[in-house]
Amino acid sequence: MSEEQFTNSTTIEPGLKVTIQGTTYIARDGDVLGREGTVATEELGSINTVSRRHAVVSKREGFWFITIPKSVNNSTKLDGMEVERDAPQKINGTRILKMSESCVVTLSPG
């Protein structure tokens, strides 16, 4: 394997930066934010007003999206606006996701 091939095969694609209370996590396509999610469970696991699977991260055509499933009952706002359920929201630049009164998350493409 040439050096160029090796370099290309080890490239890690940037993820979506998820910042909660000053700690930043990297989310990848398919990750879930929530009490039983795959990212930031240390921060979100003890917040009862956050659903078990509150938000799903996805990447399509080079852009990051966050989707709030229909099963989430709590008010969830993106940049101050209530998020429509099961409607992917594009993360273009830094966005603020308020998952509950006690949980505010900053999202930004990596």
Backbone as a ProteinNet text record, in pm:
[ID]
protein_1_A
[PRIMARY]
MSEEQFTNSTTIEPGLKVTIQGTTYIARDGDVLGREGTVATEELGSINTVSRRHAVVSKREGFWFITIPKSVNNSTKLDGMEVERDAPQKINGTRILKMSESCVVTLSPG
[TERTIARY]
85.1	0	89.8	62.9	144.2	109.4	195.3	170.8	41.6	16	-105.7	-229.6	-227.4	-340.4	-361.8	-253.6	-265.2	-325.7	-279.6	-331.3	-480.6	-522.4	-663.8	-749.2	-698.5	-778.4	-794.4	-712.7	-722.8	-787.1	-835.4	-900.5	-1032.2	-1051.6	-1175.7	-1259	-1379.3	-1467.1	-1512.3	-1511.4	-1557.1	-1703.6	-1737.3	-1874.2	-1945.2	-2062	-2139.2	-2096.7	-2053.5	-2012.7	-2137	-2143.5	-2254.9	-2195	-2229.7	-2173.1	-2282.4	-2257.3	-2351.2	-2273	-2312.4	-2248.5	-2096.5	-2048.4	-1905.2	-1828.4	-1891.9	-1825.4	-1870.9	-1774.7	-1806.9	-1788.2	-1887.4	-1887.4	-1895.4	-1854.8	-1866.7	-1971.5	-2075.7	-2181.6	-2159.1	-2192.5	-2179.7	-2319.3	-2326.1	-2451.3	-2514.4	-2639.3	-2710.6	-2706.5	-2624.1	-2618.4	-2747.6	-2771.3	-2893.2	-2855.8	-2923.6	-2910.5	-3031	-3006	-3114.2	-3061.3	-3150.8	-3109.5	-3051.4	-3100	-3048.1	-2986.9	-2929	-2871.6	-2731.7	-2665.2	-2530.8	-2424.4	-2465.2	-2372.4	-2412.7	-2314.9	-2334.5	-2425.3	-2423.4	-2509.4	-2469.7	-2341.7	-2297.9	-2374.6	-2399.5	-2469.5	-2621.3	-2671.5	-2815.5	-2885.6	-2811.7	-2870.3	-2949.4	-2916.7	-2985	-3087.9	-3113.2	-3209.6	-3345.1	-3435.5	-3564.9	-3652.3	-3629.8	-3711	-3660.9	-3554.5	-3504.1	-3553.8	-3607	-3656.2	-3541.8	-3574.3	-3471.3	-3402.4	-3479.7	-3426.8	-3484.1	-3423.5	-3480.4	-3451.4	-3332.8	-3295.1	-3201.9	-3222.8	-3140.7	-3056.9	-2927.5	-2833.1	-2820.8	-2822.5	-2802.6	-2721.9	-2663.7	-2588	-2632.7	-2671.3	-2715.7	-2656.2	-2601.1	-2546.9	-2451.1	-2372.4	-2271.6	-2320.3	-2448.1	-2503.7	-2551.8	-2538.9	-2586.2	-2730.3	-2806.7	-2946	-2971.9	-3072.2	-3118.7	-3269.5	-3317.3	-3459.2	-3513.1	-3625.4	-3692.2	-3804.2	-3796.5	-3899.3	-4037.4	-4142.4	-4279.9	-4303.3	-4225.5	-4244.6	-4204.3	-4135	-4091.7	-4208.5	-4248.7	-4361.3	-4318.6	-4198	-4152.4	-4132.3	-4152.1	-4123	-3974.2	-3944.2	-3806.3	-3793.8	-3697.4	-3683.3	-3544.7	-3540.4	-3415.4	-3409	-3310.9	-3297.5	-3426	-3492	-3610.5	-3742.9	-3740.4	-3862.5	-3892.9	-4019.9	-4060.6	-4027.4	-3970	-3929	-4043.8	-4074.1	-4174	-4118.5	-4200.4	-4156.5	-4136.9	-4037.2	-4002.5	-3970.6	-3930.3	-3891.5	-3744.7	-3653.4	-3510.5	-3482.4	-3403.6	-3365.6	-3218.2	-3187.6	-3050.5	-2968.1	-2848.4	-2756.4	-2651.4	-2678.8	-2588.3	-2534	-2419.7	-2365.3	-2405	-2372.9	-2402.8	-2550.8	-2612.9	-2756	-2772.1	-2876.6	-2905.5	-3029.5	-3012.3	-3121.8	-3158.8	-3280.5	-3329.4	-3417.5	-3359.2	-3429.3	-3530.2	-3510.3	-3603.8	-3558.8	-3633.4	-3594.7	-3457.4	-3418.8	-3290.2	-3182.1	-3206	-3107.2	-3094.9	-2986.7	-2959.5	-2831.4	-2839	-2728.4	-2690.2	-2559.9	-2511.9	-2466.4	-2513.5	-2479.3	-2402	-2293	-2220	-2147.2	-2149.3	-2078.4	-1930.8	-1868.2	-1726.1	-1638.8
-117.1	0	123.6	217.7	338.5	429.9	527.2	622.1	699.1	736.4	810	725.6	597.8	509.8	493	479.3	463	588.4	704.8	829.9	841.8	811.5	822.1	721.4	604.1	501.9	527.3	615.3	642.9	777.7	846	974.1	953.2	1030.1	1022.2	1145.6	1121.5	1232.2	1306.4	1440.2	1516.9	1485	1494.6	1469.5	1598.3	1584.7	1698.1	1722.6	1844.2	1877.2	1903.7	1834.2	1845.4	1893.2	2014.6	2071	2088	2028.9	2035	2075.5	2183.6	2231.7	2236.9	2288.8	2307.1	2185.7	2071.1	1950.3	1923	1899.9	1875	1727.5	1672.3	1534.9	1539.4	1433.7	1424.2	1318.7	1361.5	1269.7	1233.5	1112.3	1060.3	1026.2	1002.3	965.9	846.1	860.9	753.8	761.6	850.7	863.7	923.8	899	943.9	1023.3	1137	1214	1181.2	1149	1117	1041	1012.5	942.2	804.6	740.5	610	619.3	734.7	758	700.8	741	691.9	798.7	923.9	1036.2	1115.1	1156.7	1244.3	1182.9	1052	987.8	1025.5	1062.8	1106.9	1231.7	1321.4	1446.7	1429.1	1353.7	1345.2	1236.6	1136.8	1020.9	1050.3	1157	1186.9	1299.3	1349	1457.9	1397.8	1391.8	1324.9	1391.2	1519	1589.3	1568.2	1489.2	1450.6	1308.8	1287.3	1154.7	1055.2	928.4	825.3	835.5	859.2	877.6	1010.2	1119.1	1252.2	1310.8	1286.4	1345.1	1250	1239.6	1151.9	1238.2	1206.2	1277.6	1202.3	1276.5	1213.2	1305.6	1246.2	1322.7	1279.5	1379	1352.8	1457.3	1412	1499.8	1604.8	1562.6	1649.8	1742.6	1735.9	1822.7	1741.2	1799.7	1737.3	1778.8	1684.6	1709.4	1654.1	1711.3	1658.8	1636.9	1520.4	1487.7	1451.2	1509.7	1478	1378.6	1256.2	1155.4	1194.4	1138.9	1164.5	1121.7	1026	973.6	1072.7	1181.1	1280.3	1373.6	1376.2	1459	1597.7	1608.8	1735.9	1840.5	1964.5	2075.2	2071.1	2082	2082.1	2195.6	2284.8	2402.6	2407.7	2451.5	2473.4	2622.5	2689.3	2834.4	2907.1	2858.6	2924.8	2887.2	2805.8	2765.5	2618.5	2588.4	2449.5	2364.4	2245.2	2156	2063.4	2058.2	1966	1823.8	1731.1	1593.1	1522.2	1435	1355.4	1440	1565.1	1653.5	1692.4	1635.8	1665.6	1815.1	1864.3	2005.1	2017.9	2097.1	2113.5	2193.7	2144.2	2213.1	2281.4	2404.9	2483	2597.9	2575.3	2671.3	2629.9	2711.2	2679.1	2699.8	2597.6	2601.1	2562.5	2613.6	2584.1	2496	2376.6	2281.1	2278.2	2321.2	2318.5	2195.4	2090.2	1963.6	1964.7	2054	2075.3	2201.9	2242.3	2363.2	2348.4	2226.3	2205.1	2145.7	2145.1	2086.4	2165	2240.2	2318	2264.5	2236.3	2174.8	2266.1	2285.1	2358.7	2257.4	2274.4	2185.8	2265	2209	2274.6	2171.3	2187.8	2094.4	2093.1	1973.9	1961	1995.3
0	0	0	-90.5	-96.5	20.3	46	155.7	131.2	5.6	-27	1.1	-36.9	-10.9	139.4	213.9	358.2	421	380.6	434.8	406.7	284.9	249.9	325.9	352.5	419	568.5	625.5	768.5	798.1	695.9	716.2	790.5	895.1	972.3	939.6	894.2	857.7	983.1	978.6	1094.6	1126.5	1253.3	1294.7	1330.9	1388.5	1438	1582.2	1611.9	1748.7	1833.1	1946.2	2040.1	2171.8	2213.6	2336	2440	2558.4	2670.2	2793.5	2856.6	2979.7	2966.6	2853.6	2834.6	2786.4	2776.6	2727.2	2584.5	2493.8	2353.8	2320.1	2252.8	2205.2	2052.9	1987.4	1842.5	1809.3	1738.7	1695.4	1549.3	1515.7	1379.6	1326	1196.7	1132	1204.5	1247.1	1314.8	1467	1522.9	1668.5	1722.9	1851.8	1918.4	2043.1	2061.9	2185.4	2272.8	2398.2	2489.5	2609.4	2703.5	2825.6	2794.4	2688.3	2646.7	2507.7	2475.7	2344.1	2330.6	2224.6	2196.3	2215.1	2238.4	2255.9	2379.8	2456.8	2573.7	2680.3	2692.4	2792.7	2934.8	2954.9	3088.2	3130.2	3034.5	3062.9	3060.9	2964.5	2941.8	3022.5	3067.1	3133.8	3258.7	3327.9	3454.1	3442.8	3322.5	3305.5	3267.4	3364.9	3345.1	3239.6	3210.6	3111.9	2968.9	2953.5	2821.8	2794.3	2675	2638.7	2623.6	2628.6	2613.3	2478	2373.1	2236.8	2186.6	2226.3	2206.1	2068.1	2013.3	1884.4	1809.7	1679.6	1595.9	1501.6	1495.5	1410	1277.4	1167.1	1036.7	946.2	844	745.5	606.9	526.4	389.3	297.3	187.2	84.3	141.8	242.3	300.5	410.3	445.8	549.5	668.8	787.5	910.7	937.8	996	1031.7	1171.8	1237.6	1366.1	1349.3	1394.7	1382.6	1520.2	1555.4	1681.8	1648.6	1702.7	1673.4	1725.8	1663.6	1708	1851.8	1898.7	2034.8	2143.6	2108	2207.2	2238	2365.6	2407.9	2454.7	2506.9	2562.6	2454.7	2492.4	2401.5	2366.8	2238.2	2190.7	2090.5	2115.7	2030.3	1968.4	1842.8	1772.1	1742.1	1798.5	1785.2	1824.5	1929.2	1983.8	1919.2	1815	1745.6	1774.4	1804.2	1829	1706.5	1731.7	1623.1	1585.2	1456.3	1405.3	1417	1463.7	1483.2	1349.8	1345.7	1228	1104.3	1125.1	1014.3	1033.9	955.5	972.8	963.4	1059.2	1064.5	1029.2	928.9	881.5	982.4	1009.9	1100.5	1013.6	976.6	892.7	977.2	1036.9	1132.6	1272.8	1368.8	1508.7	1536.6	1596.8	1630.1	1776.4	1839.8	1980.5	1988.3	2044.8	2062.5	2210.2	2240.9	2378.3	2392.1	2453	2465.6	2580.5	2676.1	2786.6	2858.5	2959.2	3035.6	3098.9	3131.3	3199.3	3109.4	2976.5	2887.2	2756.4	2746.4	2625	2561.8	2432	2358.7	2242	2221.7	2105.7	2001.5	1878.6	1767.9	1663.1	1613.2	1503.8	1421.3	1288.5	1202.3	1233.4	1225.5	1254.7	1138.4
[MASK]
++++++++++++++++++++++++++++++++++++++++++++++++++++++++++++++++++++++++++++++++++++++++++++++++++++++++++++++

